[in-house]
Amino acid sequence: MPDKELRKLLQKLSSEIENTQKVDKSSKEMLDKIRADIDDLLERDDKKISDKHLSLMDQLKDSTEQFEASHPELTSIMNNVINFLNNLGL
């Protein structure tokens, strides 16, 4: 991970996803995939930006619109992660 702040944001997002309820099956699958990718990134020892970061960012961009009205806190955290990764130059 390039920064402790990113790690904290990813942990917060993972926790929010875990606590998200009242979603349809396809949304749950999407969130489960995002959470699995976050967990994979958090378990890495290397600190380099990888394709996983780019993949996660793309997934978050795709899903924010879907959850914006029904889960505003989740969407806010997703946007924070996207902005952080954008600020890193991704």
C-alpha positions as CSV (number, residue, x, y, z in Angstrom):
1,M,0.0,0.0,0.0
2,P,1.3,3.4,-0.8
3,D,0.0,5.1,2.3
4,K,-1.6,4.4,5.7
5,E,-4.4,6.7,4.8
6,L,-5.4,4.5,1.8
7,R,-5.2,1.4,4.0
8,K,-7.6,3.1,6.5
9,L,-10.0,4.1,3.7
10,L,-10.0,0.6,2.3
11,Q,-10.7,-0.9,5.8
12,K,-13.5,1.6,6.3
13,L,-15.0,0.7,2.9
14,S,-14.7,-3.0,3.6
15,S,-16.5,-2.6,6.9
16,E,-19.2,-0.5,5.4
17,I,-19.7,-3.1,2.7
18,E,-19.9,-5.9,5.3
19,N,-22.6,-3.9,7.1
20,T,-24.6,-3.0,4.0
21,Q,-28.0,-4.6,4.0
22,K,-31.1,-4.5,1.8
23,V,-29.5,-5.0,-1.6
24,D,-30.5,-7.3,-4.4
25,K,-28.6,-10.4,-5.5
26,S,-26.6,-8.7,-8.2
27,S,-25.7,-5.8,-6.0
28,K,-24.6,-8.2,-3.2
29,E,-22.4,-10.0,-5.7
30,M,-20.9,-6.7,-6.8
31,L,-20.2,-5.7,-3.2
32,D,-18.8,-9.1,-2.4
33,K,-16.3,-8.8,-5.3
34,I,-15.3,-5.4,-4.3
35,R,-14.8,-6.5,-0.7
36,A,-12.7,-9.5,-1.8
37,D,-10.5,-7.2,-3.9
38,I,-10.1,-4.8,-0.9
39,D,-9.2,-7.7,1.4
40,D,-6.6,-8.9,-1.2
41,L,-5.0,-5.5,-1.4
42,L,-4.9,-5.1,2.4
43,E,-3.2,-8.5,2.7
44,R,-0.4,-7.5,0.3
45,D,3.1,-6.8,1.7
46,D,4.2,-4.8,-1.3
47,K,3.6,-1.1,-1.3
48,K,3.4,-0.6,-5.1
49,I,0.3,0.5,-6.9
50,S,-0.9,-2.4,-8.9
51,D,-3.5,-3.5,-11.5
52,K,-5.6,-4.5,-8.5
53,H,-5.9,-0.9,-7.5
54,L,-7.0,0.1,-11.0
55,S,-9.5,-2.7,-11.1
56,L,-10.9,-1.7,-7.7
57,M,-11.2,1.9,-8.8
58,D,-13.1,0.9,-11.9
59,Q,-15.4,-1.3,-9.9
60,L,-16.1,1.5,-7.5
61,K,-16.7,4.0,-10.3
62,D,-19.2,1.6,-11.8
63,S,-21.0,0.9,-8.5
64,T,-21.3,4.4,-7.0
65,E,-24.2,5.4,-9.2
66,Q,-26.1,2.3,-8.3
67,F,-25.8,2.8,-4.5
68,E,-26.0,6.6,-4.4
69,A,-29.6,6.9,-3.5
70,S,-30.0,3.8,-1.3
71,H,-26.7,3.8,0.5
72,P,-25.3,7.3,0.7
73,E,-22.6,6.5,3.3
74,L,-21.3,3.6,1.3
75,T,-21.2,5.8,-1.8
76,S,-19.4,8.5,0.1
77,I,-16.6,6.1,1.2
78,M,-16.3,4.7,-2.3
79,N,-15.9,8.2,-3.7
80,N,-13.2,8.9,-1.0
81,V,-11.3,5.9,-2.2
82,I,-11.6,6.9,-5.8
83,N,-10.5,10.4,-5.1
84,F,-7.5,9.2,-3.1
85,L,-6.4,6.8,-5.9
86,N,-6.9,9.6,-8.4
87,N,-4.7,11.9,-6.3
88,L,-2.0,9.2,-6.5
89,G,-2.1,9.6,-10.2
90,L,-4.2,6.6,-11.2
